[in-house]
Structure formats: C-alpha cells, structure tokens
Amino acid sequence: MPEFVCEKCGKREFHENEDTLKIAINVHNQFCRGKENQAHSFMHRDDAHLEPMDPERANDEKDVPILNK
C-alpha cells in the first residue's frame, strides 16, 4: 500500500489508491503543523492586529471569547 511520512511532523499518510494519496499529501503539505506544540496559525496576523475584526461577535452567547489569544 503506498504511503507517505511527513518529514516535518512525522504524520503517516497512506491509501490504496495512489491518486487519492497524492491529493491527501497535497492537502497535508498545505496544512502541516510542523512539530507538535509549535506555534502555528492558518490565519496569519501580525502582533499589531490581534483584536477581533468584529467586536460584536468576539464573544459567544455566554460572553466567552471565541478566539484564543
């Protein structure tokens, strides 16, 4: 069975169909977290813009912040 092991994070991807495996590898490469517990973000913001873009929806109905800071 074809497989792939990511050099950055060590995750193993495998699939019987080689075309499907290529798609899975492509998706993994786009979203690879690197090493565990490493800081990462799929939405890159600089330190000057950490406040929510929509303050009215920054908290849920229980007034708990939705985004981790």
N, C-alpha and C positions, 0 to 999 in steps of 0.2 A: 504494500500500500504506500503510495507516495506521501512523503511528509516533509515538513519544513520546521526548523528550530531557529527562532529569532536570536541573533547574536546579542542584541541589546537587552532583552528582558528574559530570555530563556524559554518563552512560551512555545509549545509544540503545536503546530497545526498539521492536520492530516485529513485526507479524504480519498475515497476510492476513485473518484473522477478527477483527473488531472486538471481539467479546465476549471472545475469548481475550486480546487485547491489554489490555483493561480489567482482567482478572484479573492479568496479568503486571505491570501498572502498580501495582495494589494491593499485590502481594507486594513489588515493588521499593520502594515507599514505606515499607513496614514494616521493611525490612532495609537501607535505603540507608546506605552507609558515609560519605557526605559526600565530602570531598576525600581523595585517596589520602594515605597516611602519617599520617592524623589518628588520634588515639587514639579507639577505639570499643570497645564491648562490647555483646553482646546479653544478657549476664547482668550486671546492674549490682550491684556490691558496693562498699561504702564502704571506705576505707583501713583501718579498724579490723578488718575481717574478711577479710583476704587469705589466711589459712591455709586449706588444703583442709578441706572439711567431713568428709571420710572419710580420715583419715590412713593407714589400712591400704592404701588404693588410690591414694594420691597419686603413687606411682611405678609404672612398668611392671615387667615381669619382669627387665629389665636394670638396675633401680634408677635409671632416668632419669625425672625429673619429667614427668608427663603434661601439666600445665597450665603455660603460660608465666606468669611473674610480672612 
